[in-house]
Amino acid sequence: MNLIELIKSRRTIRKFKQISINIDILIDIIDCARLAPCASNKQPLEYIIVTNKNLCDEIFVNLRWAAYIHPNGIPKHDEKPTCYIAVIVNKNRATKWIGHDIGLAIENITLAAWSYGIASCILGSVNTDNVKNILHIPDEYILDSIVALGYPAQQSFYEDNDDTVEYYLDEDGNMYVPKRPLNNIIHFNDF
Ligand SMILES: Cc1cc2nc3c(=O)[nH]c(=O)nc-3n(C[C@H](O)[C@H](O)[C@H](O)COP(=O)(O)O)c2cc1C
């Protein structure tokens, strides 16, 4: 797959095969996050890779999955992610552009993962106090979000649709995600 195909085919996945991810692959994914652009090159982001089964179970209950299709979007016991990456911010290095830094790094994580055939779900709805405790994250760090990873056990497709933002599941458990049509968001030379 070339880069354009990789970007266009990456979709959020919330059902995963129970196959663990090789640690060298996870480290390479974090290396891709490390090399993302960031404002003033301050490099405020660090990452905690969580693969321990008990810790993964503790984190799982502190996440909110797929609000539009609740509770059907919550991974079942044998569909849970096999890895989480906690994205943490060193407050002493953060700039006003921290949101951009985080977005760029997480996009690198999701695309690098997908290049290895590993699917992802970014989770912003996290009980951060609980997860900070579980992972012993110090006070000078903010827990921004968690990226769930695993080999996909469902498919997800985008559909051009400007009438709704709500994704849905079909009877086979596959996802359909509305995306605003290109003609509705692109402007040439003038608004
Ligand atoms: C910043 C951010 C936070 C998100 N938080 C959650 C979340 O808490 N739970 C969840 O199930 N999905 C979450 N998602 C995934 C979005 O629902 C998903 O990206 C969106 O529906 C578009 O689907 P796509 O990624 O397949 O294009 C989040 C995505 C982003 C970028």
The ligand as a Gaussian input file, in Angstrom:
#p B3LYP/6-31G(d) Opt

LIG

0 1
 C       -9.439000      13.277000      19.389000
 C      -10.279000      12.038000      19.165000
 C      -10.917000      11.452000      20.248000
 C      -11.662000      10.276000      20.050000
 N      -12.237000       9.692000      21.148000
 C      -12.927000       8.532000      20.983000
 C      -13.456000       7.883000      22.143000
 O      -13.320000       8.333000      23.279000
 N      -14.124000       6.697000      21.940000
 C      -14.253000       6.141000      20.694000
 O      -14.850000       5.057000      20.593000
 N      -13.756000       6.745000      19.582000
 C      -13.086000       7.923000      19.707000
 N      -12.528000       8.532000      18.604000
 C      -12.662000       7.906000      17.267000
 C      -13.663000       8.684000      16.400000
 O      -14.976000       8.327000      16.782000
 C      -13.420000       8.337000      14.910000
 O      -12.145000       8.797000      14.546000
 C      -14.473000       8.989000      13.999000
 O      -15.735000       8.393000      14.212000
 C      -14.114000       8.874000      12.518000
 O      -13.913000       7.531000      12.157000
 P      -12.587000       7.087000      11.391000
 O      -11.454000       7.241000      12.390000
 O      -12.823000       5.674000      11.011000
 O      -12.389000       7.998000      10.214000
 C      -11.791000       9.701000      18.759000
 C      -11.114000      10.296000      17.693000
 C      -10.357000      11.433000      17.884000
 C       -9.607000      12.045000      16.722000

